[in-house]
Amino acid sequence: MSSEVVVTVIIPTFNRAASLERLLASFTAACDWDRYSSEIIVVNNGSTDRTTDVCAAQKRSGTPLSLQLLDEPRKGKASALNRGLAAARGQYILVVDDDVVVAPDIISRHLECYRCSEFAAVQGRILPGRDPAGQPADLTRLREYNIPLIDYGEEIKEIRGLTGTNMSFKRQVFETVGPFDPRLGPGASGFSEDTEFSRRVRNAGFKVGYTPRAVVYHELDPARFGRTYNRMVEYRKGQSRSIYRNDSILMKVFPNLLANCFRYIFYRALGYRQKAYKTEGRILKCWGQLVGTLDLRGRRKVTT
């Protein structure tokens, strides 16, 4: 195995020690560590739980993983990712969230996609995992678990954007487009650090691809189930959107808000539960973007 690091895995984490422990165990069980020179960088973003102990125990276990724990005191996932990128030595960067487990061949599958394509960044598949009791998801109510789900079919294809739960990119990409925006993402605005990064990746002329073969399974957290959490999530997505987009309120945001209100009434009347659930989220996203845009404009007026 070459001494040159091929893949750096970056895991930003905040107060999810048990989830992180499961994730690291799944990487330990992966079958492709001996094929590529790889390293894992866990970035602790101010955790107050057992995160440090989990990483220390992993190192003591005799694991084949090259594991490094870094601290990032600046609040937010984007800042944690940037800390990891600054220390990464790999030719390819694989980012996974701390609340997933990975398939045994995840590294091989990401690299395979680069070998057979012109992609500079790759989105892997994100499927529902299990809840704390070990139960799988009810496939008729997938939206109500409020987890990122990415499944674009069985073929490798070009796509527009990345979801940071399971994404990779070449070193050249972040060296060209720069770091993640620390105003965005969990711990800051709440969301969209990956979406904004994707926009810069495409604008720089890089191609983004999807592979169905690089899989992670997202844990099902009961605290995230249902409409209340979904409303909060979508509202904060809208607020995040107001930071990195400059959509017209009159020509785009407000018309989208009205259209989705009408769709919601229609779906509820016909009993389309899942469509109504999704549309309610879109209403809150539009509302969050509207409020966020007006708030930002108000601040600019005050400072000028």
C-alpha positions in Angstrom: 0.0 0.0 0.0 1.4 3.4 -1.0 2.4 5.9 1.7 0.6 8.6 -0.2 -2.9 9.2 1.2 -5.5 8.5 -1.4 -8.7 9.2 0.6 -9.3 11.4 3.6 -12.6 10.8 5.4 -13.9 13.9 7.2 -16.6 13.4 10.0 -17.8 16.6 11.6 -19.5 15.7 14.9 -21.4 17.4 17.7 -22.8 15.5 20.8 -23.5 12.3 19.0 -21.1 10.0 20.7 -23.2 6.8 20.4 -23.9 7.5 16.7 -20.2 8.2 16.0 -19.2 5.0 17.7 -21.5 3.0 15.4 -20.1 4.9 12.4 -16.5 4.2 13.3 -17.4 0.6 13.9 -18.8 0.4 10.4 -15.6 1.9 8.9 -13.6 -0.7 10.9 -15.7 -3.4 9.3 -15.1 -2.0 5.8 -13.3 -4.4 3.5 -11.3 -1.8 1.4 -9.0 -0.2 3.9 -6.1 -2.5 2.8 -6.6 -1.5 -0.8 -6.1 2.3 -0.4 -4.1 4.5 1.9 -6.8 6.2 3.8 -7.2 8.4 6.9 -10.2 9.4 9.0 -10.4 12.9 10.5 -13.1 13.4 13.2 -13.7 17.0 13.9 -15.2 17.6 17.3 -17.3 20.8 17.1 -17.6 21.5 20.8 -19.1 18.3 22.0 -19.8 17.9 25.7 -20.5 14.1 25.6 -18.3 11.1 25.2 -17.0 12.0 21.8 -13.3 12.3 22.9 -13.6 9.0 24.8 -15.1 7.2 21.7 -12.2 8.2 19.5 -9.6 7.3 22.2 -11.2 3.9 22.6 -11.2 3.4 18.8 -7.5 4.1 18.7 -6.8 1.7 21.6 -8.8 -1.1 20.0 -6.0 -1.9 17.5 -8.2 -0.8 14.6 -6.5 -0.6 11.1 -8.0 2.9 10.7 -5.7 5.9 10.7 -7.8 8.0 13.0 -7.2 11.7 14.0 -9.3 13.7 16.3 -9.3 17.5 15.8 -11.1 20.2 17.8 -12.9 23.1 16.1 -14.3 25.6 18.7 -16.0 27.8 16.1 -19.6 26.7 16.1 -21.0 25.1 12.9 -20.6 22.2 10.6 -19.1 24.3 7.9 -16.3 25.5 10.2 -15.7 21.8 11.3 -15.5 20.8 7.7 -13.0 23.6 6.9 -10.9 22.5 9.9 -10.8 18.9 8.4 -10.0 20.2 4.9 -7.1 22.1 6.2 -5.6 18.9 7.7 -6.6 16.5 4.9 -3.8 14.8 3.0 -5.9 12.7 0.6 -6.2 13.1 -3.2 -10.0 12.6 -2.6 -12.1 13.9 0.3 -15.1 11.8 1.5 -17.5 13.6 3.8 -20.0 11.6 5.9 -22.3 12.7 8.7 -21.9 11.3 12.2 -25.4 9.7 12.3 -24.9 7.2 9.5 -23.3 3.8 9.1 -21.4 3.0 5.9 -21.5 0.0 3.5 -18.3 -2.1 3.7 -17.1 -1.0 0.2 -17.9 2.7 0.4 -14.4 4.0 -0.3 -13.9 1.6 -3.3 -17.3 2.6 -4.7 -16.6 6.4 -4.6 -13.2 5.9 -6.2 -14.8 3.5 -8.8 -17.1 6.3 -9.9 -14.2 8.7 -10.5 -12.4 6.0 -12.6 -15.3 5.5 -15.0 -16.4 9.1 -15.4 -15.3 12.7 -15.7 -16.9 13.7 -12.4 -14.9 15.9 -10.0 -17.4 15.4 -7.1 -19.6 12.4 -6.3 -22.9 12.0 -4.4 -23.4 8.6 -2.9 -26.7 6.9 -2.1 -28.4 7.7 1.3 -30.9 5.1 2.5 -32.9 4.8 5.7 -31.3 2.8 8.5 -32.9 1.7 11.8 -34.3 3.3 14.8 -32.9 2.9 18.4 -35.0 -0.2 18.8 -33.5 -1.8 15.7 -36.7 -1.3 13.6 -36.5 -0.4 9.9 -38.3 2.5 8.3 -42.0 2.3 7.3 -41.5 2.8 3.6 -45.0 4.3 3.2 -44.0 7.2 5.5 -40.4 7.9 4.6 -40.8 11.7 4.5 -42.0 11.8 8.1 -38.6 10.6 9.4 -37.1 13.9 8.2 -33.7 12.5 7.2 -31.9 13.2 3.9 -32.7 10.5 1.4 -30.8 10.2 -1.9 -31.8 7.5 -4.4 -31.6 8.5 -8.0 -31.8 5.0 -9.4 -29.4 2.2 -10.3 -27.2 4.1 -12.8 -24.3 6.4 -12.5 -25.3 9.8 -13.8 -24.6 13.5 -13.7 -26.5 15.5 -11.2 -26.6 19.2 -10.1 -25.9 19.1 -6.4 -24.4 17.4 -3.4 -25.8 16.4 0.0 -23.1 16.4 2.6 -24.2 13.2 4.4 -22.4 11.1 1.8 -20.3 13.1 -0.7 -16.8 13.1 -2.1 -14.7 15.4 -4.2 -11.2 15.7 -5.6 -8.7 17.8 -3.8 -8.6 20.1 -6.8 -12.2 21.0 -6.2 -11.9 22.6 -2.8 -8.5 24.1 -3.7 -10.3 25.8 -6.6 -13.6 26.9 -5.1 -12.5 27.5 -1.5 -13.9 26.3 1.8 -17.5 25.9 3.0 -19.4 29.1 3.9 -19.4 29.2 7.8 -22.7 31.2 7.8 -24.5 28.1 6.6 -25.2 24.6 7.9 -26.0 23.1 11.3 -24.7 25.2 14.1 -25.1 28.4 12.1 -28.1 29.0 9.7 -29.1 25.4 10.0 -28.7 24.0 6.4 -27.4 24.4 2.9 -23.6 24.5 3.4 -23.5 21.6 0.9 -25.9 23.2 -1.6 -24.0 26.5 -1.7 -20.7 24.6 -2.1 -22.3 22.6 -5.0 -23.2 25.9 -6.8 -19.6 27.0 -6.6 -18.4 23.6 -7.8 -20.6 23.8 -10.9 -19.8 27.4 -11.6 -16.1 26.5 -11.6 -16.8 24.1 -14.4 -16.6 20.8 -12.5 -19.0 18.0 -13.1 -21.0 16.4 -10.2 -22.1 12.8 -10.4 -24.2 10.3 -8.5 -23.3 6.6 -7.9 -25.9 4.2 -6.4 -23.1 1.9 -5.2 -21.6 4.1 -2.5 -24.1 3.6 0.2 -24.7 4.9 3.8 -27.7 4.2 6.0 -29.1 7.1 8.0 -30.2 6.4 11.6 -33.8 7.0 12.4 -34.0 9.4 15.4 -37.5 9.6 17.0 -36.7 13.3 18.0 -36.8 14.1 14.3 -40.1 12.4 13.5 -43.2 14.2 12.4 -44.6 17.6 11.3 -43.2 19.8 14.0 -39.6 19.0 13.3 -40.3 19.1 9.5 -41.7 22.6 9.8 -38.7 23.8 11.7 -36.3 22.2 9.3 -37.9 23.6 6.2 -38.2 27.1 7.7 -34.5 27.1 8.5 -33.7 25.8 5.0 -35.6 28.9 3.7 -33.6 31.2 6.0 -30.4 29.5 4.8 -31.5 30.0 1.2 -31.9 33.8 1.8 -28.2 34.0 2.7 -26.7 32.5 -0.5 -29.4 33.2 -3.1 -30.8 36.5 -4.3 -34.2 35.5 -5.5 -36.8 38.2 -6.2 -39.5 38.3 -3.5 -42.2 39.5 -5.9 -41.2 37.4 -8.9 -40.2 34.1 -7.2 -40.5 33.8 -3.5 -44.0 35.1 -2.9 -45.5 33.3 -6.0 -43.9 30.0 -4.9 -45.4 30.6 -1.4 -49.0 31.1 -2.8 -48.7 28.2 -5.3 -47.7 25.8 -2.5 -50.5 27.0 -0.3 -53.0 26.1 -3.0 -51.3 22.7 -3.6 -51.4 21.9 0.1 -55.2 22.6 0.3 -55.7 20.4 -2.8 -53.6 17.5 -1.5 -55.3 17.6 1.9 -58.7 17.6 0.3 -57.8 14.5 -1.7 -56.2 12.7 1.2 -52.7 12.6 -0.4 -50.9 12.5 3.0 -47.2 12.3 1.8 -47.7 15.0 -0.9 -49.4 17.3 1.6 -46.5 16.7 4.1 -44.0 17.6 1.5 -45.9 20.7 0.3 -46.3 21.9 3.9 -42.5 21.8 4.1 -42.2 23.9 0.9 -44.6 26.5 2.4 -42.4 26.8 5.4 -39.3 27.0 3.3 -40.8 29.8 1.2 -41.8 31.6 4.4 -38.4 31.2 5.9 -36.8 32.6 2.8 -39.2 35.5 2.7 -38.5 36.4 6.4 -34.8 35.9 6.0 -34.6 38.0 2.9 -36.5 40.9 4.4 -34.4 40.6 7.6 -31.2 40.8 5.6 -32.4 43.8 3.7 -33.4 45.5 6.9 -29.9 45.0 8.3 -28.3 46.4 5.2 -30.4 49.6 5.4 -29.4 50.0 9.0 -25.7 49.7 8.3 -25.8 52.1 5.2 
